[in-house]
Structure formats: C-alpha cells, structure tokens
Amino acid sequence: MIRTIRVLGAALGGIIGLALATPSPGLFSTEPYGGAYLAAWVIAWVVVGFGIFPYLTVVPAIRLIRWVQELSTAEFVTAVAGLLIGLLMGLLLGLPLSALPEPLGRWLPLGVSIFLGLGMVGLTVAKRADLIAAAEAIGVFRRPEADNGASSLAGEPHIVVDTSAIIDGRIAEIVESGFIYGTLVIPRFVLDELQHIADSSDTLRRNRGRRGLEILGRMQKDSPTPVEIVDVTYPDVPEVDGKLIALAKSRSRAILTNDFNLNRVAELQGIRVLNINSLANAVKPAVLPGEDLRVRVIQEGKEAGQGVGFLDDGTMIVVEGGARFIDKDLDVAVTRVLQTVAGRMIFAQPRLE
C-alpha cells in the first residue's frame, strides 16, 4: 500500500511541478537551457512527492486509527460530542468575526473553530466520567441492567495483571477463593518479561520466573476466573509499566499488581489498583493494646533485651525483655501496634504469672 501511495505522490509531484513551470510565460522559457531546467524541476517535484506523500496521508491516518482503537467507548463518544460542540461554538463565533476586514475576516473564524474544536475534545474526554454521570442523572441514557441478577457483560471487569503479581504466587489462591471475578488479562509483553526472568542467570530470579509461569499455567487450566492472553503492543511506549497503564485505560481501568511505583502512577491516572500486599494487610486480624497473645520468641531484636516472634500470618511481634525467652512460647500483652510501609508491627510485654 505504501508503494502505491508513493507512486501516486510522485505522479502528483510531477503534475504540480509542470503546473508551476508552464504558466504563460513559462518559468524557464527565457533560459538558454530551458528544457533541461524544466526536466530537473519536474524530477525534483517527483522525488519530493515520492518521499513525503505517505507522511501526509497514510502515516497520519494509521496513527489516528491506532489512537481511536486505544480509546474506550466512553472516551470516543465524549470526544466526538466535544468536537461537535466545539465546532458549533466556532461557527457561532465565526459569523461576527467574518465581518472583520481582510485578512482577519478570512482566517480568524477558521482558527477559532480549530481551537474550540480541539479544546472541547480534550475537556470532554478529561471529564467523561462526570458527563456520563450527569447524563444518567437527567435520564439521557441508562447503563444496561443485569438480567436475573447476572451481569449483562460476561467476563467483566477486565483486570490487567502485572508481572509482580504473577511472580508473587498468592494470586492463584486469591483467585481460587473467589474474591476476584471478571477476566484476568495477561498481555503478551508480560509473558515475555516472565520468560526473560525465567531464563535469567541468577538462580533466585530464574526460580521466581519459572514459578510465575507454572502459576499462570495452573490458573488457565483450573481457575474459576477466566484468563485471557492478549497480543497487544504499544511501540510508542518503551516501559512495561507504561504499556500496562495504556492497556488498562483501553479495558476496565483496573490493574492487579504488587509494584509500589506502578501502584502510585496508576492511581494518579485514575486507574483502580488491586494490590495483593494491601489485601494481605487488610485481612490480618485486628490486634488492640491490652490484648493477650501467645507467641514463640525465635530471635533477638534490634534493641538490647528485645525478642522477636511472628504470628501465623507473618506479623512481627517485638517483645520487650524477651531476649531471655528465645525458643520458648510466651504469653504477652500487647502495648502498641505500629503500621509501617513494610507491614504491621506489634510491640508487647511478657505477661509473667
């Protein structure tokens, strides 16, 4: 197709060159070597048309089509509505502006229409959620309701899964428990990253990558939640995190991850994040100061005299004066609970009878 467009561009360039050179009097008619100059002039235009015509037609069209395909339905509808509103505003403002003297009367209405059209496209896409909610409130349209309590959109929502969540391993148990519903979307570039980790020369990374591939294979066979492998590429986005965010925007705006930085970036762009670490911290049993616990002290703490133990869910308990009870079960009373980025820490005192 590109070859055909280049040939058409070369032909169009030759026609333009002849049209510019042959008006009366001819452009090179007074030159001693007018015929040679004319041939060189036309050939130059043919080369220019052959070289740049695809970048004026096909290349912008392909980029526009890719951009439209990446838009969600809500973004596309609001973009079209914003463009129509902007052009209508430009038309209303252009009528009085066209009465201005030349050249303002000719070019100012066109510039105002382009500015308002593009501006309204950006505004309506940015505020699409509020506009859709307002349209639903006044009864312009309604979302499709569930039929007999079942969702009308089978497999919704589509949750994009990050490499970190697969390698973590807990995703399989979470899915099997039924807490995640819809469809888990695994992009091809995540599989490529998993394979790269599984082929790593580092033993730990290689084992983690292989475990991730095994977990993914098990989920495809036995998981109650559908797993979809999608062949999508975003050549303009170099980083995997950026590709995941772009894919989430085109789906249901949800990402399952354990990556702290991806979590932050996705939240800033309005994408819902399902963080496995946050879920694990949320389901840990609540412990309040004054409660009694029984813990086995397994090592010394950071401060002198402290002992450290762990609950069944992995929560660290720091026992003041517990260093002398290492490798023993001990009844303790909780004194305070500290929530940190790494998780929750419980401080306690031995309860001696």
Helices and strands as residue ranges (DSSP letters): H 2-21, H 34-56, H 58-70, H 73-97, H 104-126, H 128-137, E 158-161, H 163-168, H 170-177, E 183-187, H 188-198, H 203-222, E 227-230, H 240-250, E 254-257, H 260-268, E 272-275, H 276-282, E 292-300, E 307-310, E 316-319, G 323-325, E 328-340, E 343-350
